[in-house]
Amino acid sequence: MQVTLEIKDDNAFSILETLKSIKGIKIKHIEQSNEKYLNDLANAYKETELAEKGKIKLKKFEDLINEI
């Protein structure tokens, strides 16, 4: 059976991760632009969690601007 889902961006990553963890479900196609966006969002979320736990230190906004 194939099912097509349309998910708002702010919920997509958590829903896709949950679906991937269920046996028998395969994610076949994610639009390329959305896939990159979701990966970037996931990485940012993980970094935020690590920073909150004190495991990493995030860059200051001024430092990010200076890199540009």
CORDA-V403324 format. One record per residue. N is the residue number from 1. RES is the residue in one letter. PSI is psi in whole degrees, 0 to 359 (NA if undefined). Layout:
BEGIN
[[N:RES:PSI] [N:RES:PSI]]
END
This chain:
BEGIN
[[1:M:138] [2:Q:140] [3:V:135] [4:T:128] [5:L:143] [6:E:115] [7:I:137] [8:K:144] [9:D:321] [10:D:342] [11:N:349] [12:A:314] [13:F:311] [14:S:323] [15:I:316] [16:L:319] [17:E:319] [18:T:316] [19:L:319] [20:K:331] [21:S:350] [22:I:127] [23:K:134] [24:G:356] [25:I:130] [26:K:136] [27:I:111] [28:K:322] [29:H:126] [30:I:134] [31:E:137] [32:Q:313] [33:S:321] [34:N:324] [35:E:315] [36:K:316] [37:Y:315] [38:L:321] [39:N:317] [40:D:318] [41:L:318] [42:A:316] [43:N:319] [44:A:320] [45:Y:316] [46:K:318] [47:E:321] [48:T:317] [49:E:315] [50:L:321] [51:A:319] [52:E:328] [53:K:355] [54:G:14] [55:K:334] [56:I:161] [57:K:126] [58:L:155] [59:K:152] [60:K:155] [61:F:317] [62:E:320] [63:D:322] [64:L:318] [65:I:319] [66:N:330] [67:E:329] [68:I:NA]]
END
